[in-house]
Amino acid sequence: MLTALAITATSAQVMAADAPVKREMRSAWVATVWQLDWPSTTVTETGNALQISQQKAQMTALLDSLAINNMNAINFQVRSRCDAMYKSSYEPWSTDLVGERGMDPGWDPLEWVVAECHKRGMECHAWVNPYRYESVVNQWDGTPKCYRETNPEWLLDVDGASILNPGIPEVTDQIVKVIREIVQNYDIDGVLFDDYFYLSGTPKDSSGDGDLYDAYKATGGKLSHNDWRRENVNKMVAAVYNMIQEEKPWVRFGISPAGVSCTSTTHASKYGITPCPSGSDWQYNSIFSDPIAWLASQTIDYISPQIYWTIGYSTDYGKIAPWWGKIAAKFNRHFYSSHSISSLTKNDAGYTPQSMSLREMNINETLQPKASGPNSSSYEEFANQVRLNRSSSVDGAPGSIFYSCKYLYKNSPLFAHYLKTTVFNTPALVPAMTFKPGYNPGSISEFTRDGDKLMWKGFDNVRYTVYAVPTSLPIMNFSCDVEYLLGTTYETSYTIPEKLLSGYTYAVCVLDRYGNEYSPIFIDKPVQAMPAPALTYPADNATLEAPFEFQWEAVENASAYILEVASDKDFKKLLYTRLCHTNSCSTTELEHVPVDTKLYWRVRSCGNGYSDGISQVRGVTPLILSIVYPAHGATNVELAPEVSWNFVTEGREVKMQISTSPTFEEGAIIHTSWTYKISAKVPACKLGAYTTYYARLSYWRGNEQIFSDVTTFTTEAMIPQTPTILFPVDGGEFRSEDIVKATPTEGIYKVTIEVNNSTSFNRNRYFEDCAPAVWQVKVKSGEMKVASKNLIEGTTYYMRVIGTYNTVDGSAKTDYSPVISAVYRGEGTSIESIDNNDNSVKVVDGNLVVTNNGSNVTVKAINAAGAELGTLFDSNIDGTQTISLSRLGKGLFVIIVDTADGRKTVKASL
């Protein structure tokens, strides 16, 4: 057993000041394409024992070096060019492993490498290139399972290379089949894609994928060509992720894209995030990779961008890595940075296959990227990058993957040791996927020791963490501290390092495949049964409005509790597990609770040296306010939709909001309405054509504001009319407090209003881009500047407007409106001239009093700047009703009341 070799560090062995880290991905890319890292020799005849042993010996040295230096995972390249480092039903054995493509080597590297990783307590992630096929066109002609012979229509040839065409649905199906077979047949811990998607320079005519795109449009498709390509990749990623969730949801699925993404403000606003603060996003429109889409849709478990620059460089690792950490955490996924350490030593070409063409040799050279910037050959630089990952992690799940493995253990033999003596000075567990349910089978039993061997009875498909705890430390004070961690094992035994054979007691915890660690059991301590928690709320089979608190009675000696929620009584389909340090847990801790669906819940009480106490099972049906229409992800939605939801409590006012951002930050909300009904219509001219929006609901329950899940939808495409200037009127007047306004126009998401002292509209003009659904400038007329001067009283000014709207081919503009002219008259405002002379609509003591004859009444408000503040009231009034205006705050407002008898306007000074 090699576990003891992999993990021998304790607190006494820490050789640097860096604080120990309990959770961190520490992995390396093991490149097999062109034998970059492994193997340096091929098998030239099936079952050749000497050649196989040489390949195994090289991998053994690699894994031993990583394990002894406290690395906890590898990314083993098993499919680089539609070939295999494993027994595949779909694709041939790789020429990087065997002498001829398709020849059986007589052993299965992936099966063996997985087993060897697990012996060392390390995870093995299968590194796959989903699309790459040939680096030289016709390279694999005549070889077994050649796609150019079996499915030539699948291949897309570009500039002397070929890939599987992402635009063909059967290609996605094939990739899913290939990955499914790996996941089903091998005990891998993860699947990782690298940064190869479309080939750069793929033509858009019939020589590329133009025919496929034309066919897509002929069926009613509305995406632009570039968006269609990105969506093809997104669909493949989602299909692979969903398949893994069906087969083995604990298998982590990650992608390692180019290091910089989403530098465009427009692109970033789509996801409600800030743009990447450094570097250039070439991948978005070159290889049609949109990493933020995978995070936002949660179709990956982790992202490992290739940030191959140094801290402080013009493309700054110090800015890019923290940004990625925040973005991944925002979407509840993990960020493990990929670092290039190829700069640390002179490039070692290693073994070069005789069959490698000049093109492949050039590609081989480019496949060994070096970090750009100062200190790129400094060990301290990469240690500082690890430190930066930790200090900027917002979810406690930092990580690093080093490219490539040979620079850790072979070309630069001191670097892995340097990491161990600085930042990797103790073992670490891979971060837990707390966004998945987890699996707690219970506590180990029959825990014994025979000399240096610990043994216990455990469970299938779990791992274990092993601790050496000083005998001077009271057991109740132990909390699975990293300084006592010996390591991880996939077996039910462990070899104690010689220097830790006395003066310590030993503890073992179940570590599930998701990375969750459960209660420790101590050797030579009787395992006591923790009493089961008594559930107190909600009652069995209750139906109640969420959010609510799951509650149970505290259990003596329990150090923590685990809430488990499942869709079945037997808890075979766990939906959520949450670690709780008090005897309650809110449904707000659970993501995306199923709407109006019966769930089952129970609680485990946990403590050191105790087997879990498991409560009874109760049923509960959460009643959750949710948007029914538009459906989440809907497309082709009308421009003035009637948003509806599933229920409303009598007497409770619901606020509905539409935003251009999923985070609903100030400035992004374009419509708000309040209603006591179960629907609210979005007014005309609020939404732009072919634009993605976000909708949510909220209400107050006591002193708590409750929010629904956010629904996203995309509106229908259309060509809008040209907008016009609404105020001032042509030939009229305007004053210092007045706001220049455009006519609301359906389908436009932005208007640009221009003001000048001549009809030339030169660079001296005043112009302003108005935010979505805001049809007026922000500044008052008295604050405008034309030719660097304030407007001059008695002068005629000219105004025009132009609209911007989205189409399937990108943004477009309307024609300019006709030019209007108006005379500026200096101080004053039009609001002050409104007379409150209609007795059926009055403002009394800060309230609006409306008298009506039984028809529907809609009340809206406009502030002194001319901005519409949303719908305050929308319901039937029969008689007199008082409507509070307190939500408007202080200021001067115009109140617009629409009834069956027409529109009535009053002024309110609040």
N, C-alpha and C positions, 0 to 999 in steps of 0.2 A: 504494500500500500504506500502511495506517494504523498498522502495528505500531509504528513509531518514535514516533508520536504517543502511543500508549498507554503506552509504557514507556521512560523516559529516565533514570531515577534510578540513580545509583551511590553508592558510599560518600562521594564528595565532595559529594553533594547532600543528605545527611541533615541536616535542619534542627532536630532536637530530640534530646533525650537518650535517648529510647526505643530500646532495643536492636532491631535489625532482626529480623524474624520470617520464617522461610523458608516455613512452612506455615500458612495461615489462610484460611478462607472470608471473603470480603469482597463482599457482595452487596446488592442493593436490590430491593424489591418494585416492579414496574412495573404499577400497577393500571389496567386498561382498563374495568372496569365503571363505568358512568356517566361515562366519560372522566376518571376521577380524576387520572391521570397522563398518559395518552395514549389516543387522539389528541384534540386540541382541536377538530378539524373532522371531518366525515364525508364519504364519497364518495356523492354523490347520483345519479350516473349511471355505469354500468359503464364503466371505463377512462378516466374523466375525468383527463387528465394533470396538470392544475393541482392538483386536489384530492389526487391520489396523491402528487405531489411535495411538497405541503405536509405531508402525514402523514410522509413519509420524512425531510423536513428536520427536523421536530420530533424524531423518533427519533434522527437523526444527532447533533443537539446533545446529546441525553440521553446517548447512548453515548460521545461524545467526552469529555464532562465526567467520566463515571465512569472511563473508561480513563485519562485523564491524571492522575487523582487516585488511581491505584493500586488501584482496585477490580478484582476479577477474575471477577465473575459478575453476572448479573441473573436475576430470576425474573419472566418475562414472562407476564402473565395471558392465556391463550389460550382459556379456556372458563369463563365466569363464571355463565351462566344457561342451560345446555344449548344454547349457541350457539358460534360458532367465529370465531377470528381466523386461520383457516387453511382450506384446502380440505377439507371434511369430507364423508364419504359418509353420515353419520348425522344431522347437525344443521346448522341454517341459519347463514348468515353473521350476525354480531352487529350489532344496531342501534347499538352503540357504535362501529362501524366504518363502517356504511353507512346510508343514509337510511331504508331499509325492510328489516326483518328478512328475510334470505334472498336479498337482491339481491347478485349477483356484483360485487365491487368492481373487478375487473379486475387485481388483483395479490394476492399471497399474503404477508401480513405476517410470518407465522411463518418461512417460508422465507427471506425477506429479512433479518429480524432475526437469525436464526441465523448467516447468512453475515456480517453486519456485526459481530456479536459475535466471531466467529472471526477476522475480519480484525484485530481489536484484541487478540487473544490471550485473550479473555474467554469463559467458559462461558455458555451459555444454557439455563436450566431452564424448562420449560413449567409454568406455574402453572395448576392446574385445580381447579375446584369440582366434586366428584363428584356431589352430590345436588341442589344448588340449582336451581330451575326458574323460579318466578314470585315476584316480590315483591308482586304484586297478582294474586289468583286470576282466571283467564280472560284474563290479560294477552296471551297469545300465540295466542288463538283466531283462526282464519282465516289464520294465517301459515304458511309452508312448514314441513314436517316437525314439525308441532305434536303433541306427545305426548298432549295432551288429546283429540285426534281419532284418532290412530293406536293409542295404548295408554293409554286413560283409567284403566285399573285400576292402572297404575304410579304414579299421582300420589297424594300424601298432602297434603291441604289442612288447614292449621292457622292460625287467627287471621288470615285474609286473605292468607296466602302459601302456596306449595306447593313440595314437593320430590319427587324420585323416592323411592319408598318403600323404605327399606333392607331391609325384611322380605321382599321379593319376590326370589327367586333370579334371575329374568329381568332385574331391574334391575342386579344385580351383573354378569351376563353382558354387558349393554349397556355398562356403564361400562368393563369390560375391553376390549370391542371398540373403544370410542372411544379409550382410551389406547393400545391396540395400534396403531391406525392412525397416531397421532401418532408413536409410537416407530419404526414401520416406515418412514414416509414422510419424516421430518425428522431431520437430524443433530443433535438436541438432546443436551445433556449431562446433563439431569436432568428429573425430574417432581416437582412439589411440590403437595401438597394443603394447603388452609388449614383453618380451624377450624369449618367448617360440616358438621354431621352431622344428627342428628334435630333438628327444630325444638323449642325449649323449649315445654313445655305440651302436647305431643302426647297426646291422650286415649287411654285404655286400653280404651275400649269400642268398639262397632262404628263409631263416627264417626271413630275413629283407626285403630289396628292391632289391636284386640281380636280381630277375626275371624281374622286371620292367626295370632295367638298361640294362640287356641283350637285352630286346625287343627294347629299344631305340637304342642300337648300331646296332641291326639287320636292322634298317631302315636307317642306314647311319650316325647315331649320332657319333660325334667325341670328345665330352667332356669327361674328366676323370670322374670317379664315384663321386668324391667330388665336382667337378665343376658342374656336372649334378644336384646334390642335391641343391647346392646354386642357380643354375639357376631355379629350380622348385620354390624355395621360391621367387626369384626375379620376376618370371612370375605372381605369386599370388599377390604380392605387386603391380605390374603394373596394373593388371586386376582390383583390388579394386580401385586404384587411378583413372584409366580411367573411371570407372563406376561413381565415385563421380563427376568427371568433367561433365559427361553427366547429372546427376541428379541435384546436387546442388554444383557448383564449389566453393562456399564460405565456405563449410564445410571443415575445416582443417583436413588433414590426416597426422598423425604422427606415429612414431614407437619409442619405448624405448628399445633399445638393451642393451647388456652388456656394461659396461662403457669403456672398452678398445677395440679398433679395429685397424687393419692395422699397427701392429708393424713391420712387415716384409718389408724390403726395396724393395724386388721384388713385393710384393703386392701393396705397395704404388706407385711404379713407373708405374704400370698399369693405375693409375688415375692421374699421374703427380703431386703427393703431397709428402710431407715429412712424414715419419713414425710417429706414435704416440710416444711421447718422454718418456713415462713411462708405466709400467705395462706389462701384458702379454695378448695377444689376443688368448684366449682359444676358443672363439665362432666360429672362421672361419672353423676349422676342427673338431669341436666337435658337434656343433648343426647346422653348415653350414649356418651361418648368416654372410652376407657381407654388413654391413650398408653403406659403401662408395658406393656400387653399386646403392643403392636407391637414394643417394644424386646425384651421377653423372648422373643418368638417369632421375633425377627430377621427380620421381614417389612417392615422399612424399613432404609434405609442411614443416614439421619440424621434427627434431630428438631430442630425449630426453634420451641420454645415462645415464645409472645408475652408476654414478661416486660416489660410496659408500666408499670413502676414504677421508682423511683430507689433508689439506694443509701442505706440508713438509714431509708427510709419504713416505715410499719407493715407493709405488704406489701413486704418488703425484697428488692430486686434482689441485694443483697450476700449474702443467704442462699440465695435461690432458684436463681440461676445456678450457683453451685458445686455445689449438690445435683444439678441436672440433669446437670452434667458428670460427676459420679461415677456416676450411674445409667446414663447412656448408655455410659460406658466399661465398666461392669460387664457389660453385655450385648454388648460389642465393637461398638458403633455410635458414630456421631459426634453431637455436640451443637453446633449453631450457633444462638446466641441471636437472637431477633427483638426489635429495639428500636423503640419508637415515637419518632420525632423530630418529630412533628407539632406539638409544643409550641414549637418553635424560632422560628416566625414566626406572624404572624396568618394564619388559615386563608384560603387563596385558593380561592374557589368555582370559579373557572375557567369552562369551558364547561358550560352546563346545557341538555340536550336539551329542546326545547319539549314533547315528549311525556311528560316526567317528571311523575308524579302527586305529590300532597302526601305520600303514604306513602313514595314513593321518595325524595323530597327529605329526609324525616326519616331514612330509612335511609342516604342519602348522607352526612348529617351524622355519623351514628354510625359510619360506615365510616372516619372519620378520627380514630381514638382518639389521645388525648394521654397522654404519660407522667404518672403521678400521683406526687406527692411533691415534696419540696424540690429545687431546682436543675433542675427539669424543662425550663427554657429555657436552661440553661447548656451551652455546648459542652464544657466540661471534664467535666461529668457523664457524657456519653456516651463521651468518651475514657477516662474512668476505668472505665466498664463494659467497654470493650474490654480494658483492662489487667487487669481482674478475670477476664474470660474466659480470658485467657492464663495468669495466675498460678495459677488454680485448675484448669486443664486437666490431667487425669491421663493423657491418651493422646497429647499433642502434636498435637491436632487441634482448635484453637479456631476460632471463627468468629462472624460477625455478619451479620445481614440487616436492613437498615434499612427501616422503613415510614414514609413511602413515598418513592419516588425523587425526586419533585419538590422535597422538602425538602432534598435533597442538592445538586441542580444548578440549581434554578430559584427556588423561594421563598426559599431561604437560600443564596445563591450562595457565601458564604464558608465554609459548614460543611464541604463536601467538601474544600476546600483546607486548612482547619484540620486535618482528620483526616490529610491527607497530610503536613503539617508536624509532626505529633506522633506518632500511633500507626501511620500507614500510610506511613512515610517511605521505604520501598523497596517494589518489587514483591514479591508473595508467590504461591506456588503453592497451589492448593486442596489440602487434606489428601488423602493417598492412601488409598484403600480397601484397606488391607492385609489385611482379612478376606476379600478375594476373590483369585483366583489371579493376576491380572495377565497382561500379554502383552509379551514381549520379542522383537521381531523381529530384533534384531542392531544393529550400529552403522551410522551413516551412512557414505556414501562420496562420492568426487569433491567434496570440500569445497574451495570456491574463493572468491576475493574479487575483485570488480570495482568499484573505487572505494569507495563507501559501501555496496555490496551484497554480502551473504554469500549463497552458494548451495551446495546440496548435493543429493545423491541420497538419498532416504529411502524411506518405506514408506506403505502405505495405512492409514488409520484410526489414526494416531498423531499426537501433537503433538511439539513440540521446545522445549527450554529453551536460551536463548542467554546466554553469559557473555562479559563483557569483562574479561580478566585482565591486570593490570599485567605488563609484560615483566620486571620485576624479581623476580616471584614464580616460583620453580622449579615446573615443571609437576607434579612429584611431590608438592609440598606443597599442591596445589589439591584441594579436596574439595567442589566445587560450593557454595561459600560464598555466602550470600544477598547479601553486600555487593557481589558482582561480577555478580549476576543482572540482565540487561537485561530479560528477560521471556519470554513464551511465544508461540509461533506455531503455527498449524495448517498453515502452508505450508512449503515447502522453500527458503525464502529469508527474508532479514531485512535491514532497512535500519539501518545503524549510526548512532547520533546523532552530530552533527557534532563535538561536543566530545570524542568518544571515538575519533576516527579515527586518532590516533597515540598511541604509548606503551602500546599494549595488543595482546595476542594474543586470539584468540577461540576459544571452545569451544562445541560443540553436543552436547546429550544427547537421546536419545529419551525422550519423556515419554508413557507409554501413557495410554489413555483412563480407566484406573482411578486415575491420578495417580502411578504409580511412575516414578521417574527412573533412567535407566541410565547406563552409563559415558560420560564425555565424550570427544569426539574434537576435537583441536586443528587449527586451520588451519596449513598450511605445515609440518606435522609428519607424516612418513610413518606411516600406520596399520600398526602391527605386529600380527601374529596372536599372541594369548596362547596358550601351550601348554594343551592340554586337561587337566583334572585326571584322575588315575588313581583310579578308585573302588577302595576297599579293603574296605568292609563295609557291608551284608551281601553275601554271595555272591549271584550271579545265581540267580534263581528260588528263593531261600530262603523257608522258612516259619518264622517265629520270633515269639516272644512279645514284644509291645510292653509298655512302651516300650523302644526301642533307639536307638542312634546311627547315623545315616548318616555314613559316614566316607570321606575321600579324601585323597590325598597333597597336601601344600601345593605351590603353583606359584610359582616365583620371579617377583617383580614384581607378583604379584596383590595388589590392595588389598582385594578382597572376593570372595565367591563367592555364587552364587544357586542354591539347591536348587530343582529343579522336580519335582513329583510329578503324574502324570497317570493316567487310567484307560485310556489307549490307548498303544500303542507309538509312534505318530506324534506324540504330544503335541498333538493337536488338542483334547483334552478335559482341559485343565489343572485340577487340583484345588487345588494349593497352589504358591506360590512364596515362598521365604523368603531374605532377605538374611542372609548369614553372614559374620562377620569372622574366624572360625577355620575349620579344615578338618573340621568336624563339625556336625551338627545333630540334635537329638533329636526323636523323634516327638511328644514332649510339646508341641513348638512348633506342631503341626498340630491344628486343631480338628476334632472329629468324624470321625476316620479311619474309613472304611468297614470294617465287621466282616468278617473272614475273606474278604476280596476281594483278588484279585491287582492290584497297582499297579505302575507303572513310574516309575523315577526316574533323574535325571541331574543333573549339576552344571555350571554355567558359572563360569569364572574370569574376573575383571574387573579392569581397570586403566586409568588415565588414558592415552589415546592408543592403546589396544589394542582390537582387535575381540575379542569374547568367545571364549575357548576352551571348546568344548562336549564333555563327556565322552561315553563310550559310554552305552548305555541298559541298565539292569538291571531285572529283575522282582523283586518281593518281595510276600509275602502276610503281612501283620501278623496275628498271633493276639492278639485283644484281648478281655479279660474284659468281658462285657456281659450285662446282664439280659435274659432271654428273655421271662419272664412276671412281672408284667404288662407288656404292650407299652407303649412310651412314648406317653403321651397317652391311655391306655385309660380308659374310663369304666365305671360299673356293676360295679366290681371287688368281690368278696366281702369281708366284714369281717375274715376271717382267711385271707388268701391264702397259697398256697405259692409264695414267690418262688423262681424258678429262673434259672440262668445257663448259658452255653454250654459251659464246660469247667472242669475243676479239675486242677491238677497233683498227682500222687500225693504225699501227705505234706505238702501245703500247706494251712494253715488259712485259710479265707476269712471275713472279717467282713462281715456284712450289716447295714445300718442303715436305719431308716425315720425320716424327719424331717418336720416341718411347714414347713421352710424349705429352699430349694434350696442354701443355703450351709452347712447342717448346723452352725450355731453352737451353742455350749453352751446347753442349756435347750430347744432345739428338737427334739433327737433323742429319740424316744419309744420306740424299740426297737432293741436291738443283740443279735445272736447270732453265735456262732462255730461253724463246721462244716467238716468235711473233705469234705462232700458237694457236689452241684451244685444244692442247693435248701435252703431253710429256711422253715419255716412261721411266720407271724406269729401269736403267741398270741391267743386270743380276748380281746375287750374292750380291745385296744390301740388299735384304729382307730375313729374316729367315722364315723357315716353321712354320706353325701353330702359328703365332705371330700376336698380335694386333698392328696396326700402326695408325698414325694420319697424315692426309694430309691437306694442306691449300694452298691458292693462295694469291698473293699480287702484287700490282703494284703501281706506283707513279702517282698521279694526281696533277700536280703542285708541291707544297712542302709537300703534304700530302700522306702518305703511306696508301693504302687501303688494308684491309685483308678480305678474304672470311670467312664464317663459317668453322669450322674444321670438316672434315669427318673422321670417324673411320672405319677401315676395318680389317678383319683377313685373313691371307693368308692360302693357302691349306697345308695339312699335306704331308710330304714326308720323306724318309730316305736318308740323304745326303751321298755323297762319302767322303772318308777320305781326308782332305786337305794335302798339302805338303808345304815344304819351297820353296819359289820362289826366294828369294835373301838372302844370297849369294848362288851361285850354288855349288853343291857338288864337292869338290876338288878345288874350286876356292879361291878367296881372298876377303877381305872386309876391309874398312878403318874407321877411327874415326867418319867421318861425315855421314857414310852410315847408313841406317835403315834396320833392319832385317824384311823381309816381308814374308807373307804366300800367297799361291795361292788362289785367290777368288774361293769360292766353294758354289754352289747353296744350299740354305736351311739352312745354318748355321747362327746363330745370334751372336756367340761369338767364338773367337779362343784364345787358350792359347799357347804362344810361349815360348820355354825353350832353354836356352843356358848354356853349361857347358864345363869344361875342360876335361871331361871324358864321356864315354858312360853310366855311372851309373845314371846320372841325380839325384843325391842325394840332400839333403837339402841345399847344398852350391850353387846350380845352380841359375842362373838368370831366372825368369819367369815373364810373364806379361799377364793378361787377356786383350785382345784388345776389344774395344768398338764395338757395333753393326755396321757391314759393314765396319769396319776399319781393314784392313788385315795386320797390321804392329804394331810394338811396338812404344811407344811414344818417348823413349829416343834414342839418337844417340849411336852408338856402343862404342864410346870413353867414354861414361858416364855409361856404364854397369859395374856391379860388380859381379864377380864370386868368391866365397869363400872370400867375403868382400874386394876383390881387383879389381882395374880396369884391363881391358884386357891387356895382355902383348904382345908387338910387337913380331912377329915371332912365336907365339904359335898357335897350331891347336885347334879350338873349335868345339864342336858338337852341333847340333841343331835339334829340332823336334817340331811338332805342333799337337794339338788335338782340335777338334771342338765340340761345344755344340749346340744342336738344341731342339726345342720344339716338343712334341708329344701329342696325346690326353690323355696320361697317365702321363704327366709331362715332365720335361726336360730329355734329354739323351745325351750321348757323343759318338762320332765316335771312331774308333781305333786311336792309335798314328800313325803319319806318319813315313815313313822310316827315320832313322837318317842320316843327311848329315854332312860333315866336311868341314871347310874352315879355311884358315890361316889369322890371324889378322895382317895387315901391317901398323898400326899406322895412322898418319895424312893424310887427303885427303878426296875428295868426288867425286862421279861418275858424278855429274851434270856438273862439270867444263870441262869435256872431250867432251861435246856435241858441234858439229860444226854447225854454221848457214850457210850452204852452198847450200840451195835450194832457187833459186830466186822466186819460186812461193809462198813461205811462208817467210815473213820477219817481224822483229820487228823494227819499225821506230818511234822514239819519243814517246815511251810508248804505241804505237798502233801496232796491228797485221795487216799486209797487206797481203791479200790472193788473188791470181789470180787463177781462175777456169773456166772450160769449160761448165758450166750450170748444173752440178749435185749438189746433196745435200752435204753440208759441216758441219761437227760437230767439235767444238773446245772445248777442255778441258784443265784444268791447274792443275799442281802438284807443291806443294811448296818444299822448300829445304829439309824439313823433310820427303818428300815422300807422303804427304797426298793429296788425290785428292780433289780439291776445287769445283767440280761441272762442269756443262756444261755452257760454256760462249756463245755459238752460235750454232744454229741448224736450218739451212735453206738453200735454194738454192742460189748459187752464179754463175752468168754468167758474167765474166769479172773480174774486180778488186774491192774488197771491203775492207774498213778499219774498224776494230773491236777494240773498246777501251778496254784496259786492266786495266784501272784505278781502277776498283772495287777490283782488287787483292791487292791493297796497295803496300807497299814497300817490296823489298826482291828479292831473286833469285828464278825463276820459270822455269819449263819445260812446254812448250806449245805443246799439241798434237793435230794435225789437221788430221782428217779422211776425205778423199775424195774418189771418185770413182776410182782414180788412186792408192789408198793405203794410208798408214799412213805416216805423215811427222812430225818431231820433231825439235823444235827450243828452244834455251835458251833465257830467258828474264830477264835482270837485271833492275828492276824498282825502 
